[in-house]
Amino acid sequence: MQSDYWLNKLLFDLQGPDGKNLWSEHRETTIDKYPVSHEIRQALLSDDYEYLYPRTNPYLMRFFLLICGYDDQKSIEILSSIDTRKEEVNG
């Protein structure tokens, strides 16, 4: 699975001081600033971390889960539960 540049750029940019507010209060307009695919847009809007994770940098994904309101322990649990091999096998 290849990572998606614009998805990673979005997650990177959310690390700024207003990232949590942008994501929680202006999610759709924030996504609109990045030319992500329809599938990635839907995954972002529906919090489909299983779809997003193989397409991102793992460090950015972990930070993104913190932006989404999960604490560090829950973020690790979510990422650990995702089978990244599934897309490769079924892909």
Secondary structure by P-SEA (a helix, b strand, c coil): ccccaaaaaaaaaacccaaaaaaaccaaaaaaaccccaaaaaaaaacccccccccccaaaaaaaaaaacccaaaaaaaaaacccccccccc
